[in-house]
Amino acid sequence: MNTFYDALETRDPAQREAQLMATLPAQIAHAQRHSAALGQILQGVDAASVTSRAALALLPVTRKHELQERQQAGRADNVFGGFATIGFGAAMPRVFSSPGPLYEPESTRRDYWRMARALYAAGFRAGELAHNCFSYHFVPAGSMMENGAHALGCTVFPGGTGQTEQQVQAMAELRPAGYIGTPSFLKLILEKAAELQQPLPSVTKALLSAEAFPPSLRDWFAERGIAGYQCYGTADLGLIAYETAAREGLVLDEGVIVEIVRPGTGDPVPEGEVGEIVVTTLNPDYPLVRFGTGDLSAVLPGFCPTGRTSTRIKGWMGRADQTTKVRGMFVHPAQVAAIARRFPQVLRARLVVSGEMASDQMVLQVETHETAEGFARQLADVVREVTKLRSEVQMVAPGSLPNDGRVIEDARSYR
């Protein structure tokens, strides 16, 4: 059985870097010609001269909020804000929407999101059935994984989210080789299976993403015969990095150029220093050049003990801003502000996310003089409307919230 997905994973590092840098000028030139947004952002840039990381670091960083602003400004004639180089029709079978909203195209390219590599590293092989519990509704996560599994030669059961008891039944009857989804939902499924006294012996591996995956939960799965591996990607960029059997950080995907920069700038940090992950994709249909993810990480020294030679990162180490993920969904400070703006009675607001893995809880704390019955319920309804998540509401006296500038406080335990 092959240890590696393809020969790219074991290239000499110098060869990989030379090939990436040789590809970069053509990608930038393509983006300038065919992406209206990048034509503006990279105006005056000599694409042919961008042949090194030093030259790449001179280009501006585009951040998610800028992508959203361009989409909103150009929605009448270009829902992708001018970044996509393809339009509706045969070349784009699907469009997705992530919270924001942000719209992402999916083209007909095989393994468009490049997830097959991560699935292979997690142990999935051709001819197996994969039980995919990422959402197929609005967001691209379900399709991202399904594309990769199909490219690998797997059959996919589109389980989606929710309906835990039915998920158990389908797994028991179809006997999939592995699970794809969030770690917290796999835990819920296994707990429900135990409650129903229904063994799931066929499920021996899992590719997990969209949430933190602490060692304690990894060990909990292992005790139940499941080897869980994580991968890191976004709806804008596809796969960025993936875990291997060595379990020493995440190996960078072969289809991206990753930089770690000082948060709030585009300046690369020294190796080992924590900074924001900035990614340039080699995707011609949706070319993003120096796209700031807002996620923090750091480069690990050396190479993966499995023999893969691409750079490794430590994995997700938090957010460069206050944005956080709750039950697989991003919650942004701007969303908290939008909720507060709807109610003149709210003087200040702070969203506190607490709990342990698989039991995230949100509490919106608001400073207000309001005591009318039902006000908290109105706030909770708006929180769910804006964030798509449930939250408790706690009214506090004016002046009682910490004066530290934070709008979102992540108080969860990741032990």
ROFI-575329 format. One record per residue (C-alpha): residue number from 1; residue in three letters; x, y, z. Coordinates in nm, 3 decimals, always signed. Layout:
<nr NUM	rest ALA	u X	v Y	w Z>;
...
END
This chain:
<nr 1	rest MET	u +0.000	v +0.000	w +0.000>;
<nr 2	rest ASN	u +0.138	v +0.343	w -0.094>;
<nr 3	rest THR	u +0.235	v +0.557	w +0.202>;
<nr 4	rest PHE	u +0.193	v +0.882	w +0.009>;
<nr 5	rest TYR	u -0.087	v +1.027	w -0.198>;
<nr 6	rest ASP	u +0.155	v +1.120	w -0.479>;
<nr 7	rest ALA	u +0.521	v +1.195	w -0.548>;
<nr 8	rest LEU	u +0.475	v +1.566	w -0.476>;
<nr 9	rest GLU	u +0.473	v +1.494	w -0.103>;
<nr 10	rest THR	u +0.831	v +1.367	w -0.100>;
<nr 11	rest ARG	u +0.995	v +1.618	w -0.334>;
<nr 12	rest ASP	u +1.324	v +1.769	w -0.239>;
<nr 13	rest PRO	u +1.226	v +2.088	w -0.051>;
<nr 14	rest ALA	u +1.443	v +2.301	w -0.279>;
<nr 15	rest GLN	u +1.273	v +2.150	w -0.583>;
<nr 16	rest ARG	u +0.929	v +2.218	w -0.435>;
<nr 17	rest GLU	u +1.016	v +2.580	w -0.361>;
<nr 18	rest ALA	u +1.162	v +2.631	w -0.709>;
<nr 19	rest GLN	u +0.851	v +2.484	w -0.873>;
<nr 20	rest LEU	u +0.615	v +2.693	w -0.658>;
<nr 21	rest MET	u +0.808	v +3.011	w -0.733>;
<nr 22	rest ALA	u +0.817	v +2.925	w -1.104>;
<nr 23	rest THR	u +0.438	v +2.884	w -1.103>;
<nr 24	rest LEU	u +0.372	v +3.203	w -0.905>;
<nr 25	rest PRO	u +0.433	v +3.466	w -1.180>;
<nr 26	rest ALA	u +0.191	v +3.297	w -1.419>;
<nr 27	rest GLN	u -0.074	v +3.273	w -1.147>;
<nr 28	rest ILE	u -0.039	v +3.641	w -1.062>;
<nr 29	rest ALA	u -0.052	v +3.740	w -1.429>;
<nr 30	rest HIS	u -0.362	v +3.523	w -1.477>;
<nr 31	rest ALA	u -0.528	v +3.687	w -1.175>;
<nr 32	rest GLN	u -0.445	v +4.036	w -1.303>;
<nr 33	rest ARG	u -0.596	v +3.961	w -1.644>;
<nr 34	rest HIS	u -0.905	v +3.762	w -1.547>;
<nr 35	rest SER	u -0.996	v +3.875	w -1.192>;
<nr 36	rest ALA	u -1.128	v +4.230	w -1.182>;
<nr 37	rest ALA	u -1.060	v +4.259	w -0.808>;
<nr 38	rest LEU	u -0.701	v +4.138	w -0.827>;
<nr 39	rest GLY	u -0.648	v +4.348	w -1.137>;
<nr 40	rest GLN	u -0.714	v +4.648	w -0.912>;
<nr 41	rest ILE	u -0.534	v +4.518	w -0.603>;
<nr 42	rest LEU	u -0.224	v +4.420	w -0.802>;
<nr 43	rest GLN	u -0.231	v +4.714	w -1.039>;
<nr 44	rest GLY	u +0.122	v +4.812	w -1.140>;
<nr 45	rest VAL	u +0.274	v +4.485	w -1.017>;
<nr 46	rest ASP	u +0.515	v +4.323	w -1.263>;
<nr 47	rest ALA	u +0.399	v +3.962	w -1.236>;
<nr 48	rest ALA	u +0.714	v +3.832	w -1.402>;
<nr 49	rest SER	u +0.923	v +3.974	w -1.118>;
<nr 50	rest VAL	u +0.737	v +3.789	w -0.841>;
<nr 51	rest THR	u +0.961	v +3.486	w -0.834>;
<nr 52	rest SER	u +1.057	v +3.471	w -0.466>;
<nr 53	rest ARG	u +0.897	v +3.489	w -0.122>;
<nr 54	rest ALA	u +1.065	v +3.825	w -0.069>;
<nr 55	rest ALA	u +0.893	v +3.960	w -0.380>;
<nr 56	rest LEU	u +0.562	v +3.801	w -0.279>;
<nr 57	rest ALA	u +0.585	v +3.966	w +0.064>;
<nr 58	rest LEU	u +0.581	v +4.308	w -0.103>;
<nr 59	rest LEU	u +0.227	v +4.250	w -0.235>;
<nr 60	rest PRO	u -0.074	v +4.364	w -0.030>;
<nr 61	rest VAL	u -0.263	v +4.123	w +0.195>;
<nr 62	rest THR	u -0.634	v +4.084	w +0.119>;
<nr 63	rest ARG	u -0.843	v +4.005	w +0.426>;
<nr 64	rest LYS	u -1.180	v +3.837	w +0.459>;
<nr 65	rest HIS	u -1.363	v +4.159	w +0.544>;
<nr 66	rest GLU	u -1.230	v +4.315	w +0.220>;
<nr 67	rest LEU	u -1.353	v +4.015	w +0.025>;
<nr 68	rest GLN	u -1.695	v +4.058	w +0.185>;
<nr 69	rest GLU	u -1.700	v +4.433	w +0.118>;
<nr 70	rest ARG	u -1.615	v +4.380	w -0.249>;
<nr 71	rest GLN	u -1.882	v +4.114	w -0.280>;
<nr 72	rest GLN	u -2.145	v +4.340	w -0.127>;
<nr 73	rest ALA	u -2.041	v +4.635	w -0.342>;
<nr 74	rest GLY	u -2.052	v +4.436	w -0.665>;
<nr 75	rest ARG	u -2.333	v +4.192	w -0.594>;
<nr 76	rest ALA	u -2.557	v +4.315	w -0.878>;
<nr 77	rest ASP	u -2.308	v +4.215	w -1.147>;
<nr 78	rest ASN	u -2.053	v +3.998	w -0.969>;
<nr 79	rest VAL	u -2.146	v +3.810	w -0.654>;
<nr 80	rest PHE	u -1.784	v +3.707	w -0.601>;
<nr 81	rest GLY	u -1.655	v +4.062	w -0.573>;
<nr 82	rest GLY	u -1.451	v +4.032	w -0.890>;
<nr 83	rest PHE	u -1.223	v +3.755	w -0.759>;
<nr 84	rest ALA	u -1.360	v +3.455	w -0.952>;
<nr 85	rest THR	u -1.237	v +3.408	w -1.308>;
<nr 86	rest ILE	u -1.535	v +3.191	w -1.406>;
<nr 87	rest GLY	u -1.907	v +3.266	w -1.403>;
<nr 88	rest PHE	u -2.238	v +3.085	w -1.367>;
<nr 89	rest GLY	u -2.291	v +2.798	w -1.606>;
<nr 90	rest ALA	u -2.123	v +2.471	w -1.696>;
<nr 91	rest ALA	u -1.786	v +2.571	w -1.546>;
<nr 92	rest MET	u -1.943	v +2.646	w -1.205>;
<nr 93	rest PRO	u -2.192	v +2.377	w -1.100>;
<nr 94	rest ARG	u -2.235	v +2.510	w -0.744>;
<nr 95	rest VAL	u -2.224	v +2.829	w -0.541>;
<nr 96	rest PHE	u -2.206	v +2.827	w -0.162>;
<nr 97	rest SER	u -2.266	v +3.082	w +0.110>;
<nr 98	rest SER	u -2.067	v +3.105	w +0.432>;
<nr 99	rest PRO	u -2.161	v +3.330	w +0.725>;
<nr 100	rest GLY	u -2.104	v +3.696	w +0.641>;
<nr 101	rest PRO	u -2.248	v +3.622	w +0.394>;
<nr 102	rest LEU	u -1.960	v +3.528	w +0.168>;
<nr 103	rest TYR	u -2.024	v +3.347	w -0.159>;
<nr 104	rest GLU	u -1.778	v +3.085	w -0.283>;
<nr 105	rest PRO	u -1.769	v +2.925	w -0.630>;
<nr 106	rest GLU	u -1.705	v +2.559	w -0.698>;
<nr 107	rest SER	u -1.575	v +2.467	w -1.042>;
<nr 108	rest THR	u -1.577	v +2.137	w -1.227>;
<nr 109	rest ARG	u -1.208	v +2.071	w -1.162>;
<nr 110	rest ARG	u -1.135	v +1.732	w -1.011>;
<nr 111	rest ASP	u -1.082	v +1.761	w -0.635>;
<nr 112	rest TYR	u -1.142	v +2.135	w -0.662>;
<nr 113	rest TRP	u -1.080	v +2.191	w -0.288>;
<nr 114	rest ARG	u -0.779	v +1.948	w -0.283>;
<nr 115	rest MET	u -0.913	v +1.747	w +0.011>;
<nr 116	rest ALA	u -0.814	v +1.406	w -0.128>;
<nr 117	rest ARG	u -0.462	v +1.449	w +0.007>;
<nr 118	rest ALA	u -0.586	v +1.499	w +0.364>;
<nr 119	rest LEU	u -0.826	v +1.207	w +0.337>;
<nr 120	rest TYR	u -0.547	v +0.981	w +0.215>;
<nr 121	rest ALA	u -0.323	v +1.084	w +0.505>;
<nr 122	rest ALA	u -0.611	v +0.998	w +0.741>;
<nr 123	rest GLY	u -0.622	v +0.645	w +0.600>;
<nr 124	rest PHE	u -0.910	v +0.664	w +0.350>;
<nr 125	rest ARG	u -0.859	v +0.453	w +0.036>;
<nr 126	rest ALA	u -1.032	v +0.381	w -0.295>;
<nr 127	rest GLY	u -1.324	v +0.144	w -0.273>;
<nr 128	rest GLU	u -1.429	v +0.247	w +0.078>;
<nr 129	rest LEU	u -1.748	v +0.414	w +0.200>;
<nr 130	rest ALA	u -1.703	v +0.745	w +0.381>;
<nr 131	rest HIS	u -1.977	v +0.881	w +0.608>;
<nr 132	rest ASN	u -1.970	v +1.258	w +0.551>;
<nr 133	rest CYS	u -2.128	v +1.461	w +0.831>;
<nr 134	rest PHE	u -2.027	v +1.806	w +0.716>;
<nr 135	rest SER	u -2.313	v +2.031	w +0.614>;
<nr 136	rest TYR	u -2.437	v +2.022	w +0.257>;
<nr 137	rest HIS	u -2.663	v +2.320	w +0.320>;
<nr 138	rest PHE	u -2.542	v +2.671	w +0.226>;
<nr 139	rest VAL	u -2.178	v +2.615	w +0.332>;
<nr 140	rest PRO	u -1.931	v +2.422	w +0.111>;
<nr 141	rest ALA	u -1.789	v +2.190	w +0.378>;
<nr 142	rest GLY	u -1.989	v +1.883	w +0.273>;
<nr 143	rest SER	u -1.905	v +1.929	w -0.093>;
<nr 144	rest MET	u -1.539	v +2.003	w -0.016>;
<nr 145	rest MET	u -1.498	v +1.665	w +0.148>;
<nr 146	rest GLU	u -1.717	v +1.479	w -0.099>;
<nr 147	rest ASN	u -1.514	v +1.610	w -0.393>;
<nr 148	rest GLY	u -1.195	v +1.487	w -0.228>;
<nr 149	rest ALA	u -1.341	v +1.148	w -0.141>;
<nr 150	rest HIS	u -1.465	v +1.097	w -0.497>;
<nr 151	rest ALA	u -1.122	v +1.192	w -0.634>;
<nr 152	rest LEU	u -0.976	v +0.929	w -0.404>;
<nr 153	rest GLY	u -1.218	v +0.666	w -0.534>;
<nr 154	rest CYS	u -1.444	v +0.650	w -0.228>;
<nr 155	rest THR	u -1.822	v +0.627	w -0.217>;
<nr 156	rest VAL	u -1.982	v +0.890	w +0.007>;
<nr 157	rest PHE	u -2.287	v +0.877	w +0.230>;
<nr 158	rest PRO	u -2.404	v +1.242	w +0.261>;
<nr 159	rest GLY	u -2.507	v +1.230	w +0.625>;
<nr 160	rest GLY	u -2.493	v +1.604	w +0.683>;
<nr 161	rest THR	u -2.561	v +1.743	w +1.028>;
<nr 162	rest GLY	u -2.814	v +1.654	w +1.297>;
<nr 163	rest GLN	u -3.041	v +1.348	w +1.331>;
<nr 164	rest THR	u -2.792	v +1.166	w +1.551>;
<nr 165	rest GLU	u -2.997	v +0.849	w +1.593>;
<nr 166	rest GLN	u -3.043	v +0.816	w +1.217>;
<nr 167	rest GLN	u -2.669	v +0.867	w +1.169>;
<nr 168	rest VAL	u -2.608	v +0.573	w +1.402>;
<nr 169	rest GLN	u -2.858	v +0.360	w +1.212>;
<nr 170	rest ALA	u -2.701	v +0.441	w +0.876>;
<nr 171	rest MET	u -2.352	v +0.364	w +1.007>;
<nr 172	rest ALA	u -2.466	v +0.035	w +1.156>;
<nr 173	rest GLU	u -2.633	v -0.076	w +0.833>;
<nr 174	rest LEU	u -2.397	v +0.064	w +0.568>;
<nr 175	rest ARG	u -2.078	v -0.005	w +0.765>;
<nr 176	rest PRO	u -1.865	v +0.287	w +0.643>;
<nr 177	rest ALA	u -1.488	v +0.265	w +0.682>;
<nr 178	rest GLY	u -1.463	v +0.613	w +0.826>;
<nr 179	rest TYR	u -1.626	v +0.936	w +0.934>;
<nr 180	rest ILE	u -1.575	v +1.288	w +0.798>;
<nr 181	rest GLY	u -1.699	v +1.587	w +0.997>;
<nr 182	rest THR	u -1.648	v +1.786	w +1.314>;
<nr 183	rest PRO	u -1.497	v +1.609	w +1.615>;
<nr 184	rest SER	u -1.780	v +1.717	w +1.842>;
<nr 185	rest PHE	u -2.046	v +1.559	w +1.620>;
<nr 186	rest LEU	u -1.854	v +1.232	w +1.599>;
<nr 187	rest LYS	u -1.846	v +1.228	w +1.978>;
<nr 188	rest LEU	u -2.223	v +1.280	w +1.990>;
<nr 189	rest ILE	u -2.277	v +0.997	w +1.741>;
<nr 190	rest LEU	u -2.061	v +0.757	w +1.940>;
<nr 191	rest GLU	u -2.237	v +0.852	w +2.264>;
<nr 192	rest LYS	u -2.574	v +0.795	w +2.100>;
<nr 193	rest ALA	u -2.454	v +0.459	w +1.966>;
<nr 194	rest ALA	u -2.350	v +0.358	w +2.317>;
<nr 195	rest GLU	u -2.687	v +0.468	w +2.453>;
<nr 196	rest LEU	u -2.862	v +0.258	w +2.188>;
<nr 197	rest GLN	u -2.621	v -0.033	w +2.253>;
<nr 198	rest GLN	u -2.536	v -0.028	w +1.883>;
<nr 199	rest PRO	u -2.170	v -0.110	w +1.806>;
<nr 200	rest LEU	u -2.011	v +0.066	w +1.506>;
<nr 201	rest PRO	u -1.705	v -0.156	w +1.447>;
<nr 202	rest SER	u -1.655	v -0.061	w +1.082>;
<nr 203	rest VAL	u -1.569	v +0.303	w +1.164>;
<nr 204	rest THR	u -1.195	v +0.294	w +1.230>;
<nr 205	rest LYS	u -1.079	v +0.634	w +1.102>;
<nr 206	rest ALA	u -1.194	v +0.992	w +1.081>;
<nr 207	rest LEU	u -1.095	v +1.314	w +0.908>;
<nr 208	rest LEU	u -1.193	v +1.600	w +1.136>;
<nr 209	rest SER	u -1.201	v +1.974	w +1.086>;
<nr 210	rest ALA	u -1.383	v +2.304	w +1.160>;
<nr 211	rest GLU	u -1.317	v +2.279	w +1.536>;
<nr 212	rest ALA	u -1.032	v +2.240	w +1.780>;
<nr 213	rest PHE	u -0.930	v +1.875	w +1.821>;
<nr 214	rest PRO	u -0.753	v +1.844	w +2.158>;
<nr 215	rest PRO	u -0.543	v +1.539	w +2.251>;
<nr 216	rest SER	u -0.799	v +1.438	w +2.513>;
<nr 217	rest LEU	u -1.066	v +1.391	w +2.246>;
<nr 218	rest ARG	u -0.821	v +1.220	w +2.010>;
<nr 219	rest ASP	u -0.747	v +0.969	w +2.288>;
<nr 220	rest TRP	u -1.119	v +0.927	w +2.360>;
<nr 221	rest PHE	u -1.174	v +0.826	w +1.995>;
<nr 222	rest ALA	u -0.871	v +0.596	w +2.001>;
<nr 223	rest GLU	u -1.015	v +0.412	w +2.302>;
<nr 224	rest ARG	u -1.316	v +0.336	w +2.082>;
<nr 225	rest GLY	u -1.105	v +0.209	w +1.793>;
<nr 226	rest ILE	u -1.108	v +0.524	w +1.579>;
<nr 227	rest ALA	u -0.793	v +0.699	w +1.458>;
<nr 228	rest GLY	u -0.889	v +1.064	w +1.416>;
<nr 229	rest TYR	u -0.682	v +1.305	w +1.208>;
<nr 230	rest GLN	u -0.741	v +1.673	w +1.156>;
<nr 231	rest CYS	u -0.704	v +1.901	w +0.858>;
<nr 232	rest TYR	u -0.709	v +2.278	w +0.823>;
<nr 233	rest GLY	u -0.874	v +2.461	w +0.537>;
<nr 234	rest THR	u -1.118	v +2.737	w +0.455>;
<nr 235	rest ALA	u -1.412	v +2.782	w +0.221>;
<nr 236	rest ASP	u -1.213	v +3.043	w +0.028>;
<nr 237	rest LEU	u -0.888	v +2.850	w -0.007>;
<nr 238	rest GLY	u -0.965	v +2.480	w +0.023>;
<nr 239	rest LEU	u -0.710	v +2.259	w +0.200>;
<nr 240	rest ILE	u -0.419	v +2.441	w +0.363>;
<nr 241	rest ALA	u -0.260	v +2.174	w +0.586>;
<nr 242	rest TYR	u -0.326	v +1.823	w +0.713>;
<nr 243	rest GLU	u -0.224	v +1.587	w +0.991>;
<nr 244	rest THR	u -0.024	v +1.269	w +0.934>;
<nr 245	rest ALA	u +0.039	v +0.952	w +1.132>;
<nr 246	rest ALA	u +0.337	v +1.124	w +1.296>;
<nr 247	rest ARG	u +0.098	v +1.362	w +1.476>;
<nr 248	rest GLU	u +0.360	v +1.633	w +1.480>;
<nr 249	rest GLY	u +0.190	v +1.945	w +1.351>;
<nr 250	rest LEU	u +0.018	v +1.981	w +1.015>;
<nr 251	rest VAL	u +0.190	v +1.940	w +0.678>;
<nr 252	rest LEU	u +0.122	v +2.214	w +0.422>;
<nr 253	rest ASP	u -0.075	v +2.118	w +0.112>;
<nr 254	rest GLU	u +0.109	v +2.108	w -0.219>;
<nr 255	rest GLY	u -0.130	v +2.351	w -0.393>;
<nr 256	rest VAL	u -0.078	v +2.660	w -0.177>;
<nr 257	rest ILE	u +0.199	v +2.902	w -0.082>;
<nr 258	rest VAL	u +0.177	v +2.979	w +0.290>;
<nr 259	rest GLU	u +0.337	v +3.266	w +0.478>;
<nr 260	rest ILE	u +0.323	v +3.342	w +0.851>;
<nr 261	rest VAL	u +0.306	v +3.719	w +0.901>;
<nr 262	rest ARG	u +0.289	v +3.957	w +1.192>;
<nr 263	rest PRO	u -0.083	v +4.015	w +1.270>;
<nr 264	rest GLY	u -0.212	v +4.340	w +1.126>;
<nr 265	rest THR	u +0.074	v +4.358	w +0.872>;
<nr 266	rest GLY	u +0.198	v +4.164	w +0.573>;
<nr 267	rest ASP	u +0.547	v +4.120	w +0.713>;
<nr 268	rest PRO	u +0.669	v +3.759	w +0.742>;
<nr 269	rest VAL	u +0.784	v +3.660	w +1.091>;
<nr 270	rest PRO	u +1.096	v +3.454	w +1.170>;
<nr 271	rest GLU	u +1.051	v +3.077	w +1.161>;
<nr 272	rest GLY	u +0.891	v +2.954	w +1.480>;
<nr 273	rest GLU	u +0.728	v +3.284	w +1.571>;
<nr 274	rest VAL	u +0.351	v +3.286	w +1.598>;
<nr 275	rest GLY	u +0.175	v +3.496	w +1.335>;
<nr 276	rest GLU	u -0.119	v +3.509	w +1.098>;
<nr 277	rest ILE	u -0.151	v +3.251	w +0.821>;
<nr 278	rest VAL	u -0.151	v +3.419	w +0.478>;
<nr 279	rest VAL	u -0.216	v +3.199	w +0.176>;
<nr 280	rest THR	u -0.169	v +3.232	w -0.199>;
<nr 281	rest THR	u -0.359	v +2.968	w -0.394>;
<nr 282	rest LEU	u -0.266	v +2.820	w -0.728>;
<nr 283	rest ASN	u -0.636	v +2.780	w -0.815>;
<nr 284	rest PRO	u -0.694	v +2.952	w -1.152>;
<nr 285	rest ASP	u -1.072	v +2.967	w -1.108>;
<nr 286	rest TYR	u -1.064	v +3.157	w -0.779>;
<nr 287	rest PRO	u -0.713	v +3.301	w -0.746>;
<nr 288	rest LEU	u -0.648	v +3.456	w -0.407>;
<nr 289	rest VAL	u -0.309	v +3.623	w -0.365>;
<nr 290	rest ARG	u -0.184	v +3.677	w -0.010>;
<nr 291	rest PHE	u -0.521	v +3.607	w +0.148>;
<nr 292	rest GLY	u -0.517	v +3.666	w +0.522>;
<nr 293	rest THR	u -0.704	v +3.390	w +0.705>;
<nr 294	rest GLY	u -0.707	v +3.562	w +1.045>;
<nr 295	rest ASP	u -0.582	v +3.234	w +1.198>;
<nr 296	rest LEU	u -0.264	v +3.211	w +1.403>;
<nr 297	rest SER	u +0.005	v +2.946	w +1.373>;
<nr 298	rest ALA	u +0.382	v +2.900	w +1.356>;
<nr 299	rest VAL	u +0.624	v +2.701	w +1.141>;
<nr 300	rest LEU	u +0.772	v +2.388	w +1.297>;
<nr 301	rest PRO	u +1.139	v +2.311	w +1.233>;
<nr 302	rest GLY	u +1.238	v +2.004	w +1.036>;
<nr 303	rest PHE	u +1.027	v +1.766	w +0.832>;
<nr 304	rest CYS	u +0.751	v +1.518	w +0.905>;
<nr 305	rest PRO	u +0.880	v +1.180	w +1.030>;
<nr 306	rest THR	u +0.652	v +1.010	w +0.775>;
<nr 307	rest GLY	u +0.883	v +1.128	w +0.495>;
<nr 308	rest ARG	u +0.670	v +1.416	w +0.370>;
<nr 309	rest THR	u +0.897	v +1.710	w +0.301>;
<nr 310	rest SER	u +0.661	v +2.006	w +0.288>;
<nr 311	rest THR	u +0.677	v +2.267	w +0.564>;
<nr 312	rest ARG	u +0.484	v +2.191	w +0.881>;
<nr 313	rest ILE	u +0.285	v +2.431	w +1.097>;
<nr 314	rest LYS	u +0.180	v +2.383	w +1.458>;
<nr 315	rest GLY	u -0.186	v +2.391	w +1.366>;
<nr 316	rest TRP	u -0.455	v +2.635	w +1.466>;
<nr 317	rest MET	u -0.337	v +2.852	w +1.756>;
<nr 318	rest GLY	u -0.620	v +3.103	w +1.781>;
<nr 319	rest ARG	u -0.737	v +3.408	w +1.591>;
<nr 320	rest ALA	u -0.543	v +3.719	w +1.500>;
<nr 321	rest ASP	u -0.862	v +3.908	w +1.573>;
<nr 322	rest GLN	u -1.152	v +3.829	w +1.808>;
<nr 323	rest THR	u -1.335	v +3.612	w +1.558>;
<nr 324	rest THR	u -1.398	v +3.267	w +1.699>;
<nr 325	rest LYS	u -1.558	v +2.940	w +1.593>;
<nr 326	rest VAL	u -1.859	v +2.804	w +1.779>;
<nr 327	rest ARG	u -1.995	v +2.462	w +1.679>;
<nr 328	rest GLY	u -1.811	v +2.487	w +1.348>;
<nr 329	rest MET	u -1.940	v +2.838	w +1.263>;
<nr 330	rest PHE	u -1.741	v +3.161	w +1.271>;
<nr 331	rest VAL	u -1.875	v +3.439	w +1.493>;
<nr 332	rest HIS	u -1.735	v +3.786	w +1.417>;
<nr 333	rest PRO	u -1.714	v +4.098	w +1.634>;
<nr 334	rest ALA	u -1.909	v +4.280	w +1.362>;
<nr 335	rest GLN	u -2.200	v +4.041	w +1.419>;
<nr 336	rest VAL	u -2.208	v +4.125	w +1.790>;
<nr 337	rest ALA	u -2.206	v +4.494	w +1.702>;
<nr 338	rest ALA	u -2.488	v +4.443	w +1.451>;
<nr 339	rest ILE	u -2.699	v +4.273	w +1.718>;
<nr 340	rest ALA	u -2.643	v +4.555	w +1.967>;
<nr 341	rest ARG	u -2.728	v +4.822	w +1.707>;
<nr 342	rest ARG	u -3.077	v +4.681	w +1.669>;
<nr 343	rest PHE	u -3.158	v +4.770	w +2.029>;
<nr 344	rest PRO	u -3.111	v +5.128	w +2.153>;
<nr 345	rest GLN	u -3.147	v +4.993	w +2.508>;
<nr 346	rest VAL	u -2.813	v +4.808	w +2.475>;
<nr 347	rest LEU	u -2.523	v +5.026	w +2.588>;
<nr 348	rest ARG	u -2.246	v +4.767	w +2.544>;
<nr 349	rest ALA	u -2.237	v +4.398	w +2.450>;
<nr 350	rest ARG	u -1.991	v +4.115	w +2.500>;
<nr 351	rest LEU	u -2.028	v +3.757	w +2.373>;
<nr 352	rest VAL	u -1.874	v +3.496	w +2.605>;
<nr 353	rest VAL	u -1.809	v +3.149	w +2.461>;
<nr 354	rest SER	u -1.752	v +2.884	w +2.728>;
<nr 355	rest GLY	u -1.771	v +2.511	w +2.792>;
<nr 356	rest GLU	u -1.553	v +2.216	w +2.701>;
<nr 357	rest MET	u -1.508	v +2.045	w +2.367>;
<nr 358	rest ALA	u -1.837	v +1.934	w +2.209>;
<nr 359	rest SER	u -2.041	v +2.147	w +2.451>;
<nr 360	rest ASP	u -1.988	v +2.506	w +2.337>;
<nr 361	rest GLN	u -2.213	v +2.759	w +2.509>;
<nr 362	rest MET	u -2.269	v +3.123	w +2.418>;
<nr 363	rest VAL	u -2.386	v +3.398	w +2.652>;
<nr 364	rest LEU	u -2.449	v +3.748	w +2.525>;
<nr 365	rest GLN	u -2.385	v +3.990	w +2.809>;
<nr 366	rest VAL	u -2.547	v +4.331	w +2.759>;
<nr 367	rest GLU	u -2.526	v +4.645	w +2.964>;
<nr 368	rest THR	u -2.876	v +4.793	w +2.978>;
<nr 369	rest HIS	u -3.130	v +4.970	w +3.197>;
<nr 370	rest GLU	u -3.407	v +4.772	w +3.023>;
<nr 371	rest THR	u -3.614	v +4.551	w +3.251>;
<nr 372	rest ALA	u -3.918	v +4.490	w +3.029>;
<nr 373	rest GLU	u -4.036	v +4.131	w +3.015>;
<nr 374	rest GLY	u -3.938	v +3.952	w +2.693>;
<nr 375	rest PHE	u -3.640	v +4.175	w +2.611>;
<nr 376	rest ALA	u -3.391	v +3.893	w +2.666>;
<nr 377	rest ARG	u -3.592	v +3.667	w +2.434>;
<nr 378	rest GLN	u -3.589	v +3.935	w +2.163>;
<nr 379	rest LEU	u -3.213	v +3.959	w +2.194>;
<nr 380	rest ALA	u -3.171	v +3.581	w +2.183>;
<nr 381	rest ASP	u -3.383	v +3.562	w +1.868>;
<nr 382	rest VAL	u -3.168	v +3.823	w +1.695>;
<nr 383	rest VAL	u -2.849	v +3.644	w +1.802>;
<nr 384	rest ARG	u -2.976	v +3.328	w +1.636>;
<nr 385	rest GLU	u -3.083	v +3.519	w +1.326>;
<nr 386	rest VAL	u -2.745	v +3.689	w +1.284>;
<nr 387	rest THR	u -2.506	v +3.411	w +1.391>;
<nr 388	rest LYS	u -2.722	v +3.102	w +1.317>;
<nr 389	rest LEU	u -2.641	v +2.986	w +1.671>;
<nr 390	rest ARG	u -2.837	v +2.974	w +1.996>;
<nr 391	rest SER	u -2.726	v +3.191	w +2.286>;
<nr 392	rest GLU	u -2.834	v +3.278	w +2.634>;
<nr 393	rest VAL	u -2.870	v +3.646	w +2.720>;
<nr 394	rest GLN	u -2.752	v +3.800	w +3.044>;
<nr 395	rest MET	u -2.848	v +4.157	w +3.129>;
<nr 396	rest VAL	u -2.597	v +4.340	w +3.348>;
<nr 397	rest ALA	u -2.578	v +4.687	w +3.501>;
<nr 398	rest PRO	u -2.425	v +4.968	w +3.294>;
<nr 399	rest GLY	u -2.051	v +4.995	w +3.352>;
<nr 400	rest SER	u -2.008	v +4.638	w +3.476>;
<nr 401	rest LEU	u -1.849	v +4.478	w +3.167>;
<nr 402	rest PRO	u -1.467	v +4.486	w +3.151>;
<nr 403	rest ASN	u -1.330	v +4.792	w +2.976>;
<nr 404	rest ASP	u -1.075	v +4.597	w +2.771>;
<nr 405	rest GLY	u -1.204	v +4.648	w +2.418>;
<nr 406	rest ARG	u -1.308	v +4.287	w +2.374>;
<nr 407	rest VAL	u -1.637	v +4.208	w +2.205>;
<nr 408	rest ILE	u -1.593	v +3.828	w +2.201>;
<nr 409	rest GLU	u -1.434	v +3.635	w +2.486>;
<nr 410	rest ASP	u -1.336	v +3.274	w +2.424>;
<nr 411	rest ALA	u -1.336	v +3.115	w +2.771>;
<nr 412	rest ARG	u -1.343	v +2.752	w +2.656>;
<nr 413	rest SER	u -1.116	v +2.476	w +2.781>;
<nr 414	rest TYR	u -0.906	v +2.290	w +2.522>;
<nr 415	rest ARG	u -0.730	v +2.051	w +2.759>;
END
